Amino acid sequence: MSTENTAPNSSKLTPFNLIAGLIVIVGLFITVLRFTKGLGAVSNLSNHSPWGIWIGFDLLVGVALAAGGYVTSAAVYVFGMKRYHSAVRPAVLTGFLGYLFVVIALHYDVGRPWRLPYPFIVGWGTTSLLFEVGLCVALYLTVLFLEFTPAPLEWLGLTKTRNLAVKLTMVLTIFGVVLSTLHQSSLGALFLIAPSKLHPLWYSPYLPVFFFVSSIIAGLSMVIFEGSLSHKAFHHKMDATHLQESDGLVLGFGKAAALVLAGYFTIKIVGITAGNHWHLLTSPYGYWFLVELLGFVALPCLLYAMGAREKNLKLIRFTAAWTVAGIVLNRLNVSVIAFNYHLPVAERYFPHWMEIGISVFMVTLLILVYRFIVTRMPILYGHPDYQANH
Amino acid sequence: MAISRRKFLGWMGAAGIGSTVAKSAGAASTGHFTGYPGSMGVLHDITRCVGCRSCEAACNQVNNLAAPTKPFSDLTVLEQKRATTNEAYTVVNRYESSEPKAAIPVFRKIQCNHCLEPACASVCFVRAFKKTEKGPVLYDPSVCVGCRYCMMACPFEIPTYEYNEPLTPRVLKCTLCAPRLEQGLLPGCVEACPKEALTFGKRTDLIQIARERIRNHPGRYLNHIYGENEMGGTSWLYLSSVPFGSVGLREDLGIKPAPELTAGALSIVPMVVGLWPVLLTGVFAMNKRKEKIAAQEQAQAVAAAVAEAQRKAQTQLTQALDKAKKEKDKALEQAEKAKEQAVKKALEAAATATETKPQTKGEGEEV
């Protein structure tokens, strides 16, 4: 099955491939520069702004948008929503690739990437939230890899190993949800240490809760969003089950996202109230905060609810993309835009084009690897030899 | 003691008791940590500083840092607000005070404040930073990964990074001249200060000295020792005639030591690890049971329906058989009757025949 279906991609010189190729070349060029000239040559990072978009986008957004893996597998295996089963494999694959590229991107940002295992070998800095993030991401990447293995094992025809991997599903799912709860929230908790640097509208003792709850929203929206992209690109790869379940999935996840967004909106209001920051809403940062809260939390909540009520799949798909943009905005607000709000404009951080270049490079590589896998392995369709086990 | 306190705390943290460790990153006691007994510090009397940059020059020399583009005697650099860099662990800034009584500019020296419970040490995931019992907060480049979380966390924006080192960048900052202290020497900056704006000593003594100065010159000083309680207390202490905010020292940092800011979040970790699997397994088990019961009920319903259908079929069959039997009996009866009648008729016919035959014969005989 796999070999025949690579045929439609045989003409390699598509516009997508050309652009992707160009990005990869530029990305490799910046990579060389980074590891020969240092961070200073390729970034606008400074002593005041030691974290830029490689943390704000590649790490924070990357991890949040890779939440589809744990959200979907929890929905299907723990909460028993078996009708969404065909969504698990693509979601787990995106989750796995998302985390993989988060870790790869980190190699650019940290000074001595080969020391990334040091926290667990020589350091044990357990008082650091970053230790928790590191440990959970390392473990979760392993979990996602194991959750993903049935697909390549089916592709390779290793039935025995595949059946063993499938047996682990339940344990892996629960472990995955625990780890995701921990590191999704800890990414927000990273900023708890700096109340004097993060604008009070975004700084809150509830930051870990905000990050965790919004990761669920990100996961749900990402599954819908990426599903609609896949439908355009890999429709021929999807089997009857996948196509049949996908409309129900969009509706169901849209409804769930509306609910979680409503909860998220509520706790954001609680956050402002608890800090008594209402008066700050009339400042420029306040307007920006309202753009995020009303435009990218309240609005999508409403649109999702409308879409679910009217069974308007198009509206739900649009809202999913909108919500994903909202997650990007929120993570960048916390890590970059509202961070160092106290500094004069001249000392503020704005990403160097090469920083953006590496982020685009990472996303492109992710898409290329995703394409390589779904055109070969049973991701969007059930493998004919293993149908009974689905 | 075979096991160091730090190691022990590390194990406790690893065992999931993160909250207690976070709170006591700098101290084993649960109460307010006021510094290791006898630990050293520096009192910077801002009112005495003339902005001569001698401390900067000394710092540059004792730390073997690269020579700056402009010599230290060039005071025009004071026209710009400067921050510490990886080539200058300390800088002096000039602040034009808006206070009418202090028309002259004031100068303030900037360097690592060597917090009692440092944010950098609490956020470092390889424990590259350490608050030593003597006072200095020290950095170990041999374990540093270069994540720069320390720089994000430092409320005084002190640690700096070698951004132009491609493979071996370090985080650099003032060491309170720990190597010189080992040799019984003063920190370079303190030794170089010509105006005694810097006083080195035991932190507890420095607080007494500062209090005395405030008491003796109430008009000259604000009644506040910056660093006594800020961020839980720092080894560097400041006296000033103008509000600390106007000389670039933030007044909104609060008195909570940095580790307390993350203690709550860390304390949730073991709770999630302990309870989430229980909750999720519970939900899973409930769903599985629901499915099982549904399947059982379905099976029961199917069985009942089948039984009912069978029963109905049986009755119908019995009825049909009965009916058929009855019909058969009836038919037999009728046949029997018909037979009897036929026999009877035949007999009668025969009888009649035998009666008439002799008659005919007789008639014939008679004829």
Interface residues (C-beta under 8 A of the other chain):
Chain A: R34 F35 T36 K37 G38 L39 G40 A41 S43 L45 S46 N47 H48 P50 W51 A74 Y77 V78 F79 G80 D109 V110 G111 R112 P113 R115 L116 Y118 P119 V122 G123 W124 G125 T126 T127 S128 L129 L130 F131 E132 G134 M170 T173 I174 F175 V177 V178 T181 L182 S185 S186 A189 L190 L192 I193 A194 P195 S196 K197 P205 P208
Chain B: L9 G10 G13 A14 G18 V21 A22 A25 A83 T84 T85 N86 A119 A121 S122 V123 C124 F125 V126 R127 A128 V143 C144 V145 G146 C147 R148 Y149 M151 M152 A153 P155 E157 P159 T160 Y161 E162 Y163 N164 E165 P166 L167 T168 P169 R170 R250 D252 L253 G254 A258 P259 L261 T262 G264 A265 L266 I268 V269 V272 V273 W276 P277 L280 T281 V283 F284 N287 K288 K290 E291
